[in-house]
């Protein structure tokens, strides 16, 4: 089953997020992860690392996944 991808909306959103993502906070040294699981969970670790350097991208991914899940829910009804 194919899920329609909102490419135009995602592209506009990504452009806005990326333009805002170069904040002074990102230029600072990243904080240590206090609650990092042992052994590290691969996807979660990658997202945490990305959140430290590009928090806007993580927000973009969250929105894309939420949109896709919403579409799946609509198709399931």
PDB file of N, CA, C, O and CB in Angstrom:
ATOM      1  N   UNK A   1       0.844  -1.171   0.000  1.00  0.00           N
ATOM      2  CA  UNK A   1       0.000   0.000   0.000  1.00  0.00           C
ATOM      3  C   UNK A   1       0.896   1.243   0.000  1.00  0.00           C
ATOM      4  O   UNK A   1       1.790   1.371   0.837  1.00  0.00           O
ATOM      5  CB  UNK A   1      -0.964  -0.007   1.223  1.00  0.00           C
ATOM      6  N   UNK A   2       0.656   2.129  -0.918  1.00  0.00           N
ATOM      7  CA  UNK A   2       1.429   3.360  -1.021  1.00  0.00           C
ATOM      8  C   UNK A   2       0.790   4.448  -0.173  1.00  0.00           C
ATOM      9  O   UNK A   2      -0.433   4.571  -0.104  1.00  0.00           O
ATOM     10  CB  UNK A   2       1.540   3.813  -2.487  1.00  0.00           C
ATOM     11  N   UNK A   3       1.638   5.226   0.465  1.00  0.00           N
ATOM     12  CA  UNK A   3       1.182   6.359   1.264  1.00  0.00           C
ATOM     13  C   UNK A   3       1.566   7.628   0.519  1.00  0.00           C
ATOM     14  O   UNK A   3       2.742   7.829   0.216  1.00  0.00           O
ATOM     15  CB  UNK A   3       1.798   6.337   2.713  1.00  0.00           C
ATOM     16  N   UNK A   4       0.594   8.490   0.216  1.00  0.00           N
ATOM     17  CA  UNK A   4       0.944   9.743  -0.466  1.00  0.00           C
ATOM     18  C   UNK A   4       1.882  10.579   0.401  1.00  0.00           C
ATOM     19  O   UNK A   4       1.665  10.731   1.603  1.00  0.00           O
ATOM     20  CB  UNK A   4      -0.330  10.552  -0.807  1.00  0.00           C
ATOM     21  N   UNK A   5       2.904  11.106  -0.213  1.00  0.00           N
ATOM     22  CA  UNK A   5       3.891  11.898   0.517  1.00  0.00           C
ATOM     23  C   UNK A   5       3.665  13.380   0.209  1.00  0.00           C
ATOM     24  O   UNK A   5       3.672  13.776  -0.956  1.00  0.00           O
ATOM     25  CB  UNK A   5       5.347  11.465   0.142  1.00  0.00           C
ATOM     26  N   UNK A   6       3.465  14.206   1.252  1.00  0.00           N
ATOM     27  CA  UNK A   6       3.202  15.637   1.025  1.00  0.00           C
ATOM     28  C   UNK A   6       4.495  16.394   0.697  1.00  0.00           C
ATOM     29  O   UNK A   6       4.963  17.203   1.498  1.00  0.00           O
ATOM     30  CB  UNK A   6       2.527  16.262   2.267  1.00  0.00           C
ATOM     31  N   UNK A   7       5.061  16.131  -0.470  1.00  0.00           N
ATOM     32  CA  UNK A   7       6.392  16.634  -0.817  1.00  0.00           C
ATOM     33  C   UNK A   7       6.479  18.152  -0.799  1.00  0.00           C
ATOM     34  O   UNK A   7       7.441  18.699  -0.259  1.00  0.00           O
ATOM     35  CB  UNK A   7       6.787  16.131  -2.176  1.00  0.00           C
ATOM     36  N   UNK A   8       5.513  18.842  -1.368  1.00  0.00           N
ATOM     37  CA  UNK A   8       5.587  20.303  -1.428  1.00  0.00           C
ATOM     38  C   UNK A   8       5.553  20.907  -0.031  1.00  0.00           C
ATOM     39  O   UNK A   8       6.338  21.801   0.286  1.00  0.00           O
ATOM     40  CB  UNK A   8       4.437  20.866  -2.271  1.00  0.00           C
ATOM     41  N   UNK A   9       4.637  20.411   0.805  1.00  0.00           N
ATOM     42  CA  UNK A   9       4.525  20.927   2.169  1.00  0.00           C
ATOM     43  C   UNK A   9       5.776  20.623   2.990  1.00  0.00           C
ATOM     44  O   UNK A   9       6.240  21.466   3.758  1.00  0.00           O
ATOM     45  CB  UNK A   9       3.296  20.336   2.857  1.00  0.00           C
ATOM     46  N   UNK A  10       6.316  19.427   2.825  1.00  0.00           N
ATOM     47  CA  UNK A  10       7.526  19.046   3.552  1.00  0.00           C
ATOM     48  C   UNK A  10       8.713  19.889   3.100  1.00  0.00           C
ATOM     49  O   UNK A  10       9.524  20.316   3.922  1.00  0.00           O
ATOM     50  CB  UNK A  10       7.828  17.552   3.350  1.00  0.00           C
ATOM     51  N   UNK A  11       8.816  20.129   1.799  1.00  0.00           N
ATOM     52  CA  UNK A  11       9.932  20.932   1.289  1.00  0.00           C
ATOM     53  C   UNK A  11       9.887  22.356   1.842  1.00  0.00           C
ATOM     54  O   UNK A  11      10.915  22.888   2.264  1.00  0.00           O
ATOM     55  CB  UNK A  11       9.907  20.965  -0.247  1.00  0.00           C
ATOM     56  N   UNK A  12       8.701  22.980   1.843  1.00  0.00           N
ATOM     57  CA  UNK A  12       8.577  24.338   2.388  1.00  0.00           C
ATOM     58  C   UNK A  12       8.908  24.350   3.881  1.00  0.00           C
ATOM     59  O   UNK A  12       9.616  25.233   4.365  1.00  0.00           O
ATOM     60  CB  UNK A  12       7.150  24.890   2.152  1.00  0.00           C
ATOM     61  N   UNK A  13       8.388  23.362   4.596  1.00  0.00           N
ATOM     62  CA  UNK A  13       8.647  23.284   6.035  1.00  0.00           C
ATOM     63  C   UNK A  13      10.132  23.074   6.311  1.00  0.00           C
ATOM     64  O   UNK A  13      10.694  23.691   7.216  1.00  0.00           O
ATOM     65  CB  UNK A  13       7.828  22.149   6.666  1.00  0.00           C
ATOM     66  N   UNK A  14      10.769  22.194   5.522  1.00  0.00           N
ATOM     67  CA  UNK A  14      12.197  21.925   5.694  1.00  0.00           C
ATOM     68  C   UNK A  14      13.032  23.168   5.418  1.00  0.00           C
ATOM     69  O   UNK A  14      14.000  23.440   6.129  1.00  0.00           O
ATOM     70  CB  UNK A  14      12.639  20.787   4.774  1.00  0.00           C
ATOM     71  N   UNK A  15      12.665  23.915   4.398  1.00  0.00           N
ATOM     72  CA  UNK A  15      13.414  25.140   4.090  1.00  0.00           C
ATOM     73  C   UNK A  15      13.339  26.127   5.247  1.00  0.00           C
ATOM     74  O   UNK A  15      14.340  26.743   5.612  1.00  0.00           O
ATOM     75  CB  UNK A  15      12.877  25.793   2.804  1.00  0.00           C
ATOM     76  N   UNK A  16      12.143  26.277   5.826  1.00  0.00           N
ATOM     77  CA  UNK A  16      12.007  27.194   6.972  1.00  0.00           C
ATOM     78  C   UNK A  16      12.806  26.701   8.161  1.00  0.00           C
ATOM     79  O   UNK A  16      13.491  27.484   8.819  1.00  0.00           O
ATOM     80  CB  UNK A  16      10.532  27.353   7.367  1.00  0.00           C
ATOM     81  N   UNK A  17      12.724  25.402   8.445  1.00  0.00           N
ATOM     82  CA  UNK A  17      13.446  24.864   9.597  1.00  0.00           C
ATOM     83  C   UNK A  17      14.953  24.958   9.419  1.00  0.00           C
ATOM     84  O   UNK A  17      15.671  25.314  10.353  1.00  0.00           O
ATOM     85  CB  UNK A  17      13.048  23.421   9.837  1.00  0.00           C
ATOM     86  N   UNK A  18      15.427  24.644   8.238  1.00  0.00           N
ATOM     87  CA  UNK A  18      16.868  24.697   8.007  1.00  0.00           C
ATOM     88  C   UNK A  18      17.393  26.126   8.075  1.00  0.00           C
ATOM     89  O   UNK A  18      18.520  26.350   8.518  1.00  0.00           O
ATOM     90  CB  UNK A  18      17.209  24.082   6.656  1.00  0.00           C
ATOM     91  N   UNK A  19      16.594  27.087   7.644  1.00  0.00           N
ATOM     92  CA  UNK A  19      17.045  28.472   7.729  1.00  0.00           C
ATOM     93  C   UNK A  19      17.115  28.943   9.181  1.00  0.00           C
ATOM     94  O   UNK A  19      17.911  29.818   9.520  1.00  0.00           O
ATOM     95  CB  UNK A  19      16.115  29.383   6.924  1.00  0.00           C
ATOM     96  N   UNK A  20      16.285  28.361  10.024  1.00  0.00           N
ATOM     97  CA  UNK A  20      16.297  28.735  11.443  1.00  0.00           C
ATOM     98  C   UNK A  20      17.227  27.866  12.285  1.00  0.00           C
ATOM     99  O   UNK A  20      17.473  28.163  13.454  1.00  0.00           O
ATOM    100  CB  UNK A  20      14.898  28.654  12.002  1.00  0.00           C
ATOM    101  N   UNK A  21      17.741  26.797  11.690  1.00  0.00           N
ATOM    102  CA  UNK A  21      18.480  25.821  12.498  1.00  0.00           C
ATOM    103  C   UNK A  21      19.902  26.242  12.855  1.00  0.00           C
ATOM    104  O   UNK A  21      20.518  25.609  13.713  1.00  0.00           O
ATOM    105  CB  UNK A  21      18.532  24.522  11.774  1.00  0.00           C
ATOM    106  N   UNK A  22      20.435  27.265  12.242  1.00  0.00           N
ATOM    107  CA  UNK A  22      21.801  27.697  12.544  1.00  0.00           C
ATOM    108  C   UNK A  22      21.785  28.729  13.667  1.00  0.00           C
ATOM    109  O   UNK A  22      22.234  29.862  13.491  1.00  0.00           O
ATOM    110  CB  UNK A  22      22.485  28.281  11.284  1.00  0.00           C
ATOM    111  N   UNK A  23      21.269  28.329  14.805  1.00  0.00           N
ATOM    112  CA  UNK A  23      21.186  29.244  15.938  1.00  0.00           C
ATOM    113  C   UNK A  23      22.497  29.232  16.734  1.00  0.00           C
ATOM    114  O   UNK A  23      23.309  28.321  16.572  1.00  0.00           O
ATOM    115  CB  UNK A  23      19.998  28.867  16.850  1.00  0.00           C
ATOM    116  N   UNK A  24      22.706  30.237  17.590  1.00  0.00           N
ATOM    117  CA  UNK A  24      23.907  30.253  18.426  1.00  0.00           C
ATOM    118  C   UNK A  24      23.979  29.049  19.354  1.00  0.00           C
ATOM    119  O   UNK A  24      25.074  28.618  19.715  1.00  0.00           O
ATOM    120  CB  UNK A  24      23.955  31.528  19.242  1.00  0.00           C
ATOM    121  N   UNK A  25      22.833  28.497  19.749  1.00  0.00           N
ATOM    122  CA  UNK A  25      22.838  27.316  20.617  1.00  0.00           C
ATOM    123  C   UNK A  25      23.538  26.139  19.953  1.00  0.00           C
ATOM    124  O   UNK A  25      24.190  25.344  20.630  1.00  0.00           O
ATOM    125  CB  UNK A  25      21.410  26.925  20.991  1.00  0.00           C
ATOM    126  N   UNK A  26      23.412  26.022  18.654  1.00  0.00           N
ATOM    127  CA  UNK A  26      24.037  24.908  17.953  1.00  0.00           C
ATOM    128  C   UNK A  26      25.547  25.070  17.853  1.00  0.00           C
ATOM    129  O   UNK A  26      26.264  24.090  17.650  1.00  0.00           O
ATOM    130  CB  UNK A  26      23.445  24.768  16.569  1.00  0.00           C
ATOM    131  N   UNK A  27      26.022  26.264  17.991  1.00  0.00           N
ATOM    132  CA  UNK A  27      27.463  26.496  17.905  1.00  0.00           C
ATOM    133  C   UNK A  27      28.170  26.158  19.208  1.00  0.00           C
ATOM    134  O   UNK A  27      29.394  26.034  19.245  1.00  0.00           O
ATOM    135  CB  UNK A  27      27.741  27.939  17.531  1.00  0.00           C
ATOM    136  N   UNK A  28      27.401  26.009  20.269  1.00  0.00           N
ATOM    137  CA  UNK A  28      27.980  25.628  21.563  1.00  0.00           C
ATOM    138  C   UNK A  28      28.265  24.132  21.592  1.00  0.00           C
ATOM    139  O   UNK A  28      27.718  23.363  20.802  1.00  0.00           O
ATOM    140  CB  UNK A  28      27.035  26.016  22.724  1.00  0.00           C
ATOM    141  N   UNK A  29      29.130  23.739  22.517  1.00  0.00           N
ATOM    142  CA  UNK A  29      29.460  22.329  22.671  1.00  0.00           C
ATOM    143  C   UNK A  29      28.217  21.568  23.140  1.00  0.00           C
ATOM    144  O   UNK A  29      27.532  22.030  24.054  1.00  0.00           O
ATOM    145  CB  UNK A  29      30.636  22.141  23.673  1.00  0.00           C
ATOM    146  N   UNK A  30      27.909  20.418  22.540  1.00  0.00           N
ATOM    147  CA  UNK A  30      26.728  19.657  22.937  1.00  0.00           C
ATOM    148  C   UNK A  30      26.815  19.176  24.387  1.00  0.00           C
ATOM    149  O   UNK A  30      27.898  18.886  24.895  1.00  0.00           O
ATOM    150  CB  UNK A  30      26.542  18.466  22.010  1.00  0.00           C
ATOM    151  N   UNK A  31      25.660  19.099  25.037  1.00  0.00           N
ATOM    152  CA  UNK A  31      25.609  18.589  26.400  1.00  0.00           C
ATOM    153  C   UNK A  31      25.740  17.073  26.381  1.00  0.00           C
ATOM    154  O   UNK A  31      25.409  16.423  25.390  1.00  0.00           O
ATOM    155  CB  UNK A  31      24.298  19.015  27.101  1.00  0.00           C
ATOM    156  N   UNK A  32      26.223  16.519  27.479  1.00  0.00           N
ATOM    157  CA  UNK A  32      26.320  15.067  27.586  1.00  0.00           C
ATOM    158  C   UNK A  32      24.931  14.471  27.750  1.00  0.00           C
ATOM    159  O   UNK A  32      24.046  15.091  28.341  1.00  0.00           O
ATOM    160  CB  UNK A  32      27.227  14.661  28.766  1.00  0.00           C
ATOM    161  N   UNK A  33      24.745  13.277  27.229  1.00  0.00           N
ATOM    162  CA  UNK A  33      23.458  12.589  27.363  1.00  0.00           C
ATOM    163  C   UNK A  33      23.397  11.952  28.735  1.00  0.00           C
ATOM    164  O   UNK A  33      24.207  11.084  29.059  1.00  0.00           O
ATOM    165  CB  UNK A  33      23.261  11.519  26.244  1.00  0.00           C
ATOM    166  N   UNK A  34      22.452  12.374  29.533  1.00  0.00           N
ATOM    167  CA  UNK A  34      22.315  11.853  30.892  1.00  0.00           C
ATOM    168  C   UNK A  34      21.619  10.493  30.899  1.00  0.00           C
ATOM    169  O   UNK A  34      22.020   9.592  31.635  1.00  0.00           O
ATOM    170  CB  UNK A  34      21.540  12.843  31.763  1.00  0.00           C
ATOM    171  N   UNK A  35      20.584  10.348  30.085  1.00  0.00           N
ATOM    172  CA  UNK A  35      19.766   9.134  30.115  1.00  0.00           C
ATOM    173  C   UNK A  35      19.996   8.224  28.910  1.00  0.00           C
ATOM    174  O   UNK A  35      19.071   7.560  28.443  1.00  0.00           O
ATOM    175  CB  UNK A  35      18.308   9.506  30.186  1.00  0.00           C
ATOM    176  N   UNK A  36      21.219   8.194  28.413  1.00  0.00           N
ATOM    177  CA  UNK A  36      21.533   7.366  27.242  1.00  0.00           C
ATOM    178  C   UNK A  36      21.444   5.889  27.622  1.00  0.00           C
ATOM    179  O   UNK A  36      22.045   5.469  28.610  1.00  0.00           O
ATOM    180  CB  UNK A  36      22.950   7.702  26.685  1.00  0.00           C
ATOM    181  N   UNK A  37      20.685   5.084  26.831  1.00  0.00           N
ATOM    182  CA  UNK A  37      20.557   3.662  27.164  1.00  0.00           C
ATOM    183  C   UNK A  37      21.854   2.905  26.919  1.00  0.00           C
ATOM    184  O   UNK A  37      22.669   3.285  26.078  1.00  0.00           O
ATOM    185  CB  UNK A  37      19.432   3.031  26.354  1.00  0.00           C
ATOM    186  N   UNK A  38      22.025   1.822  27.674  1.00  0.00           N
ATOM    187  CA  UNK A  38      23.209   0.972  27.502  1.00  0.00           C
ATOM    188  C   UNK A  38      22.705  -0.419  27.182  1.00  0.00           C
ATOM    189  O   UNK A  38      21.953  -0.971  27.985  1.00  0.00           O
ATOM    190  CB  UNK A  38      24.135   0.970  28.786  1.00  0.00           C
ATOM    191  N   UNK A  39      23.064  -1.013  26.079  1.00  0.00           N
ATOM    192  CA  UNK A  39      23.796  -0.442  24.963  1.00  0.00           C
ATOM    193  C   UNK A  39      22.936   0.588  24.231  1.00  0.00           C
ATOM    194  O   UNK A  39      21.709   0.528  24.298  1.00  0.00           O
ATOM    195  CB  UNK A  39      24.250  -1.547  23.999  1.00  0.00           C
ATOM    196  N   UNK A  40      23.564   1.520  23.541  1.00  0.00           N
ATOM    197  CA  UNK A  40      22.802   2.561  22.851  1.00  0.00           C
ATOM    198  C   UNK A  40      21.854   1.960  21.809  1.00  0.00           C
ATOM    199  O   UNK A  40      22.225   1.050  21.067  1.00  0.00           O
ATOM    200  CB  UNK A  40      23.755   3.559  22.181  1.00  0.00           C
ATOM    201  N   UNK A  41      20.657   2.472  21.768  1.00  0.00           N
ATOM    202  CA  UNK A  41      19.669   2.039  20.776  1.00  0.00           C
ATOM    203  C   UNK A  41      19.963   2.827  19.504  1.00  0.00           C
ATOM    204  O   UNK A  41      19.964   4.057  19.547  1.00  0.00           O
ATOM    205  CB  UNK A  41      18.173   2.268  21.279  1.00  0.00           C
ATOM    206  N   UNK A  42      20.214   2.160  18.363  1.00  0.00           N
ATOM    207  CA  UNK A  42      20.738   2.835  17.177  1.00  0.00           C
ATOM    208  C   UNK A  42      19.898   4.013  16.678  1.00  0.00           C
ATOM    209  O   UNK A  42      20.430   5.114  16.537  1.00  0.00           O
ATOM    210  CB  UNK A  42      20.872   1.849  16.082  1.00  0.00           C
ATOM    211  N   UNK A  43      18.613   3.820  16.409  1.00  0.00           N
ATOM    212  CA  UNK A  43      17.816   4.907  15.857  1.00  0.00           C
ATOM    213  C   UNK A  43      17.652   6.031  16.867  1.00  0.00           C
ATOM    214  O   UNK A  43      17.783   7.205  16.521  1.00  0.00           O
ATOM    215  CB  UNK A  43      16.450   4.395  15.416  1.00  0.00           C
ATOM    216  N   UNK A  44      17.369   5.675  18.109  1.00  0.00           N
ATOM    217  CA  UNK A  44      17.220   6.699  19.145  1.00  0.00           C
ATOM    218  C   UNK A  44      18.502   7.496  19.338  1.00  0.00           C
ATOM    219  O   UNK A  44      18.467   8.713  19.521  1.00  0.00           O
ATOM    220  CB  UNK A  44      16.809   6.059  20.465  1.00  0.00           C
ATOM    221  N   UNK A  45      19.625   6.804  19.295  1.00  0.00           N
ATOM    222  CA  UNK A  45      20.917   7.486  19.449  1.00  0.00           C
ATOM    223  C   UNK A  45      21.174   8.430  18.288  1.00  0.00           C
ATOM    224  O   UNK A  45      21.673   9.539  18.475  1.00  0.00           O
ATOM    225  CB  UNK A  45      22.058   6.466  19.556  1.00  0.00           C
ATOM    226  N   UNK A  46      20.832   7.987  17.094  1.00  0.00           N
ATOM    227  CA  UNK A  46      21.033   8.854  15.930  1.00  0.00           C
ATOM    228  C   UNK A  46      20.139  10.087  16.020  1.00  0.00           C
ATOM    229  O   UNK A  46      20.573  11.196  15.708  1.00  0.00           O
ATOM    230  CB  UNK A  46      20.748   8.083  14.624  1.00  0.00           C
ATOM    231  N   UNK A  47      18.889   9.893  16.446  1.00  0.00           N
ATOM    232  CA  UNK A  47      17.976  11.033  16.562  1.00  0.00           C
ATOM    233  C   UNK A  47      18.427  11.993  17.660  1.00  0.00           C
ATOM    234  O   UNK A  47      18.332  13.210  17.499  1.00  0.00           O
ATOM    235  CB  UNK A  47      16.548  10.548  16.843  1.00  0.00           C
ATOM    236  N   UNK A  48      18.920  11.447  18.780  1.00  0.00           N
ATOM    237  CA  UNK A  48      19.420  12.317  19.845  1.00  0.00           C
ATOM    238  C   UNK A  48      20.618  13.123  19.362  1.00  0.00           C
ATOM    239  O   UNK A  48      20.731  14.315  19.646  1.00  0.00           O
ATOM    240  CB  UNK A  48      19.801  11.492  21.084  1.00  0.00           C
ATOM    241  N   UNK A  49      21.503  12.469  18.635  1.00  0.00           N
ATOM    242  CA  UNK A  49      22.684  13.168  18.115  1.00  0.00           C
ATOM    243  C   UNK A  49      22.272  14.247  17.120  1.00  0.00           C
ATOM    244  O   UNK A  49      22.808  15.354  17.135  1.00  0.00           O
ATOM    245  CB  UNK A  49      23.655  12.172  17.448  1.00  0.00           C
ATOM    246  N   UNK A  50      21.319  13.915  16.258  1.00  0.00           N
ATOM    247  CA  UNK A  50      20.821  14.886  15.298  1.00  0.00           C
ATOM    248  C   UNK A  50      20.126  16.043  16.008  1.00  0.00           C
ATOM    249  O   UNK A  50      20.245  17.193  15.586  1.00  0.00           O
ATOM    250  CB  UNK A  50      19.865  14.219  14.311  1.00  0.00           C
ATOM    251  N   UNK A  51      19.402  15.742  17.082  1.00  0.00           N
ATOM    252  CA  UNK A  51      18.703  16.788  17.838  1.00  0.00           C
ATOM    253  C   UNK A  51      19.683  17.780  18.448  1.00  0.00           C
ATOM    254  O   UNK A  51      19.360  18.959  18.592  1.00  0.00           O
ATOM    255  CB  UNK A  51      17.841  16.164  18.939  1.00  0.00           C
ATOM    256  N   UNK A  52      20.863  17.322  18.804  1.00  0.00           N
ATOM    257  CA  UNK A  52      21.870  18.222  19.362  1.00  0.00           C
ATOM    258  C   UNK A  52      22.407  19.195  18.309  1.00  0.00           C
ATOM    259  O   UNK A  52      22.690  20.357  18.603  1.00  0.00           O
ATOM    260  CB  UNK A  52      23.020  17.415  19.960  1.00  0.00           C
ATOM    261  N   UNK A  53      22.541  18.699  17.089  1.00  0.00           N
ATOM    262  CA  UNK A  53      23.157  19.513  16.038  1.00  0.00           C
ATOM    263  C   UNK A  53      22.148  20.220  15.146  1.00  0.00           C
ATOM    264  O   UNK A  53      22.389  21.344  14.707  1.00  0.00           O
ATOM    265  CB  UNK A  53      24.042  18.655  15.190  1.00  0.00           C
ATOM    266  N   UNK A  54      21.022  19.574  14.874  1.00  0.00           N
ATOM    267  CA  UNK A  54      19.988  20.133  13.992  1.00  0.00           C
ATOM    268  C   UNK A  54      18.600  19.816  14.543  1.00  0.00           C
ATOM    269  O   UNK A  54      17.906  18.958  13.998  1.00  0.00           O
ATOM    270  CB  UNK A  54      20.134  19.575  12.550  1.00  0.00           C
ATOM    271  N   UNK A  55      18.184  20.491  15.609  1.00  0.00           N
ATOM    272  CA  UNK A  55      16.876  20.180  16.203  1.00  0.00           C
ATOM    273  C   UNK A  55      15.721  20.396  15.240  1.00  0.00           C
ATOM    274  O   UNK A  55      14.689  19.737  15.360  1.00  0.00           O
ATOM    275  CB  UNK A  55      16.658  21.021  17.436  1.00  0.00           C
ATOM    276  N   UNK A  56      15.872  21.292  14.303  1.00  0.00           N
ATOM    277  CA  UNK A  56      14.814  21.523  13.333  1.00  0.00           C
ATOM    278  C   UNK A  56      14.547  20.311  12.456  1.00  0.00           C
ATOM    279  O   UNK A  56      13.405  20.055  12.073  1.00  0.00           O
ATOM    280  CB  UNK A  56      15.160  22.699  12.472  1.00  0.00           C
ATOM    281  N   UNK A  57      15.592  19.569  12.138  1.00  0.00           N
ATOM    282  CA  UNK A  57      15.404  18.374  11.314  1.00  0.00           C
ATOM    283  C   UNK A  57      14.622  17.299  12.057  1.00  0.00           C
ATOM    284  O   UNK A  57      13.805  16.594  11.464  1.00  0.00           O
ATOM    285  CB  UNK A  57      16.755  17.820  10.870  1.00  0.00           C
ATOM    286  N   UNK A  58      14.873  17.177  13.353  1.00  0.00           N
ATOM    287  CA  UNK A  58      14.125  16.190  14.139  1.00  0.00           C
ATOM    288  C   UNK A  58      12.649  16.567  14.147  1.00  0.00           C
ATOM    289  O   UNK A  58      11.784  15.697  14.043  1.00  0.00           O
ATOM    290  CB  UNK A  58      14.676  16.097  15.594  1.00  0.00           C
ATOM    291  N   UNK A  59      12.362  17.841  14.269  1.00  0.00           N
ATOM    292  CA  UNK A  59      10.978  18.304  14.207  1.00  0.00           C
ATOM    293  C   UNK A  59      10.369  17.992  12.843  1.00  0.00           C
ATOM    294  O   UNK A  59       9.211  17.586  12.753  1.00  0.00           O
ATOM    295  CB  UNK A  59      10.901  19.814  14.492  1.00  0.00           C
ATOM    296  N   UNK A  60      11.141  18.179  11.801  1.00  0.00           N
ATOM    297  CA  UNK A  60      10.677  17.849  10.459  1.00  0.00           C
ATOM    298  C   UNK A  60      10.339  16.362  10.359  1.00  0.00           C
ATOM    299  O   UNK A  60       9.280  15.998   9.848  1.00  0.00           O
ATOM    300  CB  UNK A  60      11.739  18.229   9.412  1.00  0.00           C
ATOM    301  N   UNK A  61      11.240  15.499  10.849  1.00  0.00           N
ATOM    302  CA  UNK A  61      10.991  14.058  10.814  1.00  0.00           C
ATOM    303  C   UNK A  61       9.738  13.697  11.602  1.00  0.00           C
ATOM    304  O   UNK A  61       8.936  12.876  11.157  1.00  0.00           O
ATOM    305  CB  UNK A  61      12.196  13.295  11.368  1.00  0.00           C
ATOM    306  N   UNK A  62       9.568  14.311  12.775  1.00  0.00           N
ATOM    307  CA  UNK A  62       8.379  14.045  13.587  1.00  0.00           C
ATOM    308  C   UNK A  62       7.106  14.400  12.820  1.00  0.00           C
ATOM    309  O   UNK A  62       6.126  13.656  12.858  1.00  0.00           O
ATOM    310  CB  UNK A  62       8.442  14.835  14.907  1.00  0.00           C
ATOM    311  N   UNK A  63       7.124  15.520  12.138  1.00  0.00           N
ATOM    312  CA  UNK A  63       5.946  15.943  11.389  1.00  0.00           C
ATOM    313  C   UNK A  63       5.666  15.039  10.192  1.00  0.00           C
ATOM    314  O   UNK A  63       4.510  14.736   9.894  1.00  0.00           O
ATOM    315  CB  UNK A  63       6.118  17.371  10.920  1.00  0.00           C
ATOM    316  N   UNK A  64       6.710  14.615   9.519  1.00  0.00           N
ATOM    317  CA  UNK A  64       6.520  13.711   8.377  1.00  0.00           C
ATOM    318  C   UNK A  64       5.928  12.390   8.855  1.00  0.00           C
ATOM    319  O   UNK A  64       4.986  11.879   8.249  1.00  0.00           O
ATOM    320  CB  UNK A  64       7.863  13.463   7.634  1.00  0.00           C
ATOM    321  N   UNK A  65       6.470  11.832   9.938  1.00  0.00           N
ATOM    322  CA  UNK A  65       5.959  10.571  10.466  1.00  0.00           C
ATOM    323  C   UNK A  65       4.513  10.741  10.938  1.00  0.00           C
ATOM    324  O   UNK A  65       3.675   9.874  10.693  1.00  0.00           O
ATOM    325  CB  UNK A  65       6.850  10.067  11.623  1.00  0.00           C
ATOM    326  N   UNK A  66       4.223  11.846  11.609  1.00  0.00           N
ATOM    327  CA  UNK A  66       2.855  12.091  12.072  1.00  0.00           C
ATOM    328  C   UNK A  66       1.890  12.186  10.888  1.00  0.00           C
ATOM    329  O   UNK A  66       0.786  11.643  10.944  1.00  0.00           O
ATOM    330  CB  UNK A  66       2.794  13.383  12.914  1.00  0.00           C
ATOM    331  N   UNK A  67       2.296  12.867   9.827  1.00  0.00           N
ATOM    332  CA  UNK A  67       1.449  12.971   8.635  1.00  0.00           C
ATOM    333  C   UNK A  67       1.215  11.599   7.996  1.00  0.00           C
ATOM    334  O   UNK A  67       0.103  11.286   7.570  1.00  0.00           O
ATOM    335  CB  UNK A  67       2.086  13.925   7.612  1.00  0.00           C
ATOM    336  N   UNK A  68       2.266  10.792   7.933  1.00  0.00           N
ATOM    337  CA  UNK A  68       2.129   9.468   7.329  1.00  0.00           C
ATOM    338  C   UNK A  68       1.231   8.570   8.183  1.00  0.00           C
ATOM    339  O   UNK A  68       0.417   7.824   7.638  1.00  0.00           O
ATOM    340  CB  UNK A  68       3.510   8.817   7.146  1.00  0.00           C
ATOM    341  N   UNK A  69       1.365   8.629   9.503  1.00  0.00           N
ATOM    342  CA  UNK A  69       0.507   7.837  10.379  1.00  0.00           C
ATOM    343  C   UNK A  69      -0.943   8.292  10.285  1.00  0.00           C
ATOM    344  O   UNK A  69      -1.861   7.473  10.306  1.00  0.00           O
ATOM    345  CB  UNK A  69       0.993   7.928  11.824  1.00  0.00           C
ATOM    346  N   UNK A  70      -1.141   9.592  10.184  1.00  0.00           N
ATOM    347  CA  UNK A  70      -2.498  10.122  10.022  1.00  0.00           C
ATOM    348  C   UNK A  70      -3.120   9.610   8.730  1.00  0.00           C
ATOM    349  O   UNK A  70      -4.294   9.240   8.702  1.00  0.00           O
ATOM    350  CB  UNK A  70      -2.486  11.664  10.032  1.00  0.00           C
ATOM    351  N   UNK A  71      -2.331   9.590   7.665  1.00  0.00           N
ATOM    352  CA  UNK A  71      -2.827   9.083   6.384  1.00  0.00           C
ATOM    353  C   UNK A  71      -3.146   7.594   6.485  1.00  0.00           C
ATOM    354  O   UNK A  71      -4.158   7.146   5.947  1.00  0.00           O
ATOM    355  CB  UNK A  71      -1.796   9.333   5.266  1.00  0.00           C
ATOM    356  N   UNK A  72      -2.308   6.830   7.159  1.00  0.00           N
ATOM    357  CA  UNK A  72      -2.588   5.410   7.356  1.00  0.00           C
ATOM    358  C   UNK A  72      -3.869   5.199   8.140  1.00  0.00           C
ATOM    359  O   UNK A  72      -4.653   4.307   7.817  1.00  0.00           O
ATOM    360  CB  UNK A  72      -1.429   4.737   8.070  1.00  0.00           C
ATOM    361  N   UNK A  73      -4.092   6.010   9.171  1.00  0.00           N
ATOM    362  CA  UNK A  73      -5.320   5.915   9.960  1.00  0.00           C
ATOM    363  C   UNK A  73      -6.540   6.212   9.100  1.00  0.00           C
ATOM    364  O   UNK A  73      -7.562   5.537   9.223  1.00  0.00           O
ATOM    365  CB  UNK A  73      -5.270   6.878  11.153  1.00  0.00           C
ATOM    366  N   UNK A  74      -6.445   7.211   8.232  1.00  0.00           N
ATOM    367  CA  UNK A  74      -7.564   7.552   7.349  1.00  0.00           C
ATOM    368  C   UNK A  74      -7.852   6.425   6.364  1.00  0.00           C
ATOM    369  O   UNK A  74      -9.010   6.119   6.080  1.00  0.00           O
ATOM    370  CB  UNK A  74      -7.268   8.851   6.588  1.00  0.00           C
ATOM    371  N   UNK A  75      -6.793   5.812   5.846  1.00  0.00           N
ATOM    372  CA  UNK A  75      -6.971   4.715   4.891  1.00  0.00           C
ATOM    373  C   UNK A  75      -7.509   3.460   5.560  1.00  0.00           C
ATOM    374  O   UNK A  75      -8.171   2.639   4.925  1.00  0.00           O
ATOM    375  CB  UNK A  75      -5.655   4.402   4.201  1.00  0.00           C
ATOM    376  N   UNK A  76      -7.218   3.320   6.856  1.00  0.00           N
ATOM    377  CA  UNK A  76      -7.655   2.136   7.586  1.00  0.00           C
ATOM    378  C   UNK A  76      -9.130   2.153   7.936  1.00  0.00           C
ATOM    379  O   UNK A  76      -9.711   1.108   8.231  1.00  0.00           O
ATOM    380  CB  UNK A  76      -6.857   1.994   8.832  1.00  0.00           C
ATOM    381  N   UNK A  77      -9.749   3.344   7.907  1.00  0.00           N
ATOM    382  CA  UNK A  77     -11.177   3.434   8.270  1.00  0.00           C
ATOM    383  C   UNK A  77     -12.088   2.961   7.191  1.00  0.00           C
ATOM    384  O   UNK A  77     -13.308   2.981   7.360  1.00  0.00           O
ATOM    385  CB  UNK A  77     -11.538   4.832   8.619  1.00  0.00           C
TER     386      UNK A  77
END
